[in-house]
Amino acid sequence: MMHLRRYHYVSTCYVAGKREGVIRESDLRHEAGFRNYYEESKYLAELEVDALKADLPLTIHRPSVVCGDSVTGETAKYDGIYYLINYLLRIPRWLSLFNIGNRKVSLNLVPVDFVVQAMAALARDERAIGKTVQLADPAPLTTHELFNSIARTINGRGSRLTLPAPLVRFSLSLPPSPAITGLPHNGVPYFFLKQTYDTAQAHELLAPHGLQCPSFSTYVSAIVEFAAAHPKL
């Protein structure tokens, strides 16, 4: 350990589990519970790593929901926002009419190239030693706005009617829903998660490197076009 120069650990914003409200980069311990073992295992692992901050030159990175490259749209997997993209690609003209998003809940998205560039920059920045940084969008769109942004990209127009959130959640939780919508039951809670991720520390560290998370509206076309051109990865 004497010659260890830096230790970078990749965690996730979802160590916050079922907590609601603003999640700060300094927040970690809680008893709110978790939606799945992925969240819980990442939380327990981060507890172990966080305890080493006094002894090791480490930085903890917490990305939010990672999607494709903001320029090329390329991705290695379809989950997160791609459930909604692929749902709308099925029957764009009709499905885009009925917005299944929520005006009160946001889905925090970050393109993979931003995450990679941010981590590469902080790997060489000694100011990041001992810090936890949330690599997230400081101004995420609501799921209602995300739906319209994707619908306009695919179909040239947004929705005409917004379905009630309780009805949408109930419908998505029904047994036949995954086969119809493409959204697995374990993904449903993330579209109704009332969490906001503070990025003050990330901004302070990344601003000198000229890095900031781009708005979803600036790269939605790239990821939608990639998904449309590659139905299967």
N, C-alpha and C positions, 0 to 999 in steps of 0.2 A: 504493500500500500504506500510505501514511502515515495515511490516514483509515480504515483497516480496523478496525472495532470488535471483531468476533468472526468466527472461521472455524470452522464445525462440519462435521466429516466423518463420514459414516455408513459404518462398516465392518461387520464381523460377527465373532462369536465363532469362526467357522470359519477365521479366518486361522491358527488352531492346526493346521490340516491333519490329518495322521495322528498327531500327538502324543497321548499317553495320560496319564491322571492329572489333577492339578489344574492348570488354566490360570489364571495370575494376570493381572491387568490390566496389570502391568508387563512381562509376557512378550510377545515379538514374534518376534525372529529365531530360526529353527530350521532344521534340515536333515532333518526327518522326512518331508518329501514331502507330496503332496496327492492327494485322491481325484478331483479334476476341475479344469478350468480356472477355474471360478468361484472356488473357494477360492484358487487360486494367484494369480489376477488381483487379488483383494481383498487378499491378503497383500502383493504387490508394490506396490500402490497405497498401502497403509498405511505401508509402509517409507518411501515418498517423503514422505507427509504428516507422519509422525513426525519426520522429519529437519528439519522446519520449526518445531518447537516452540520453539526458541530465538529465532526471529525473528518469529513470528506468534502472535496471541492465539487459539490454536486448541484445540479439544476434539475428541477422537475417541470416537465412540459405537459400541459393539459389541453389537448386539442378538443374542440367540440365535434360536431358531426362532419367528418371529412368527405368531400365529394371530388369530382374529377378536376383535371388541370384547367385553370381559368383561361388558358389560351387555346389548347388543343381539344379540351373536353375529355381527354383520355382518362379512363379509370380501370381499375383491376377487378372491381366488383360492383354489383348493383344492390345497394341497400339504402337506408335513410331516405333521402329525397327522391331516389330513383324509383321507389315504390309508387310515388305520386306521378312521376314522369311517365313510367311505363303504363300506369293506369290510364292516363290521359291519351297516350299514344294508341290505345286499343280502338277507341271509337271517338276521335277528337271532336267531331262536329256536335255530337250529342252529350258526351260526358263533360265537356267544358262548359256547358250551360249551367250545371248545378254545382256550385262551389261547396266542397265538403270541408273547407278550412275553417279556422276559428279566428275571430278578430282580437281575442284576448290572449292568445298563446302564440309564441314565436318558436321557430325551429332554427337553432343557431348552426349555420353552415360555414365551413371554411374549405377553400380549394386546396388540393394536395400540394400544389407548387408553393403556396404561401407557407404551409406548415414546414415543408422541407427547407425553404429559404430562411425562415425564421430560426429554425433549429440550427442550421449551418452558421448563421450569423452569431447566435448566442454561444455556440461552441467555442468561438474565439474571443468572446467578450467576458472579461473577468468580473464585470459588474453583475453578471447573471449568477455568479457563485452564491449558493445559499438561498436562491430565489425559487419561487413557484410561479410559473407564468401560464396564464390561460390564453391559448391560441384560439381566439374566438372572434366572431364579428361583433364589434361594439354597438352596432345598430342593426340587429337582425330583423328580418321581415316576419310578420305574423304568418301563420299557415294560410290564412285567407289571401294575403298578398302574394305568397309563394304560388298558390294555386293559379291566381290570375296572371302572374308573371309567366308561368309555364304555359298556361292556356293560350296567352297572346303569342308566345313564341311558336307554338305548334299550329294554332288555328287562326291567328290574326285577330282574335278578340277575347275578351275576358268573359267571366260568368254573367248570367242573367238573374240567377236566384241563389241565395245562400241557404243551405239546409241547416236546421237547428243542430247545434253541437251535441246535445244529449242524444238526439236521434242518430247522428252520424256515429258516435262512439258505440251506441248499442248495436247498430247494424254491422259495424266492423268487427264486433265481438261474437257475432253469430257463427256457428260451425261452418256454413258454406262460404263465408265471406272471403277467406284467403284464395279460394279457387276462382272467385269472381273478380276480386279487386287486385290480387297479387300481393296484398299486404298481410304478412303473417300476424297471428294474434299477438306474439311477443313484441311486435313493432308498434302496435296501436298506442300504448301509453305515451310514446315519445312525441306523438302529434297532439297531445293534450297536457304537456308538461309545463307548468307555470314556473319556469326558472329563467333567471337572467344572469349572465356571467360577466362580472366586472373584469375589465381588461386594462386597468390603470397601470399596473406594473409592467405588463407586456408592452403597452404603448411607450412607456418611458424608456424601456430597454431597446425597443426596435426602431423608434423614431430616428435616432442617429444613424441607423443603417439604411434609412430611406424605405423602411418596410411598414406596410399596414395592410390589414385584411381588406380585400376588395369587396364591394357591395355585390350581392347576388345578381342584381340587375345587369351588372357589367359582364357577367360570364354565363348567364343562363342560356344564351343561344349556343354557346360552345358545348355545354354538357348535354343539352337536349339534342342537338344535331348528332353528337357522338352516339347517344343512346338509340336514336332513330336509325342510324347507319349500322349499328351493331346490336341487333335484337338479342343475340346470345354472345357471351364472352368466352 
